[in-house]
Amino acid sequence: MIPCRAIIFDFDGVIVESEHIKSRAFAALYWEHGPEVVDAAVAHHEANGGISRRQKIRWVHRTLLGIDVDAAMLDDLGHQFSALVKDEVVACNEVPGARAVLDAQVGLRPMFIVSGTPHDELLQIIDRRGLAGYFTEVHGSPPEKPVTVADILARHRLDARQALFIGDAAADLRAARATGTRFVGRLADGKPSPFPPGTPVIRDLAQLVI
């Protein structure tokens, strides 16, 4: 078996149980447009985990509201979203087994975060949760995940086959496939799998075999 020399984690839904917080924020962001828009916006968010919120907001405005948002408006909406979620993500529960895996792996192999959360916001959350010391690097968006993963592999001279990506969304699996890393999906209790049949999945990170 090829040894695992590095672990790349998504953040929401892999390290912390925060997906419901982001769904509520999308609902709050669009509540003034009525329940049909809210339901469609939340559904789009949940069907596109791992994608940056800026892309999702742009899609909702263009597709559901018929509005092309400019950069300034997108920045404003992004700040509103951040204000809705940041403190809650700092305070929410960890994914079962996450801390045990981090404690067991720190110092044995480099660990990285690659998330669709805006980079500066992600750094603040990681720091406030006391997690910064576990990770060699923390990366939010932009750029998109395949670009970030490829950059990590190149700079750290890692064979992609020796890196493990753990994610909870189809976008994470696509990033792993695009860069050649191994992949394990993480599923929250009661959540259907977004992955094709045969994809290895776990619900508790303590089930992870490295």
Summary of the structure (lengths in Angstrom):
residues: 210
radius of gyration: 17.0
end to end distance: 10.5
largest distance: 54.1
contacts: 654
relative contact order: 0.19
helix: 52%
strand: 15%
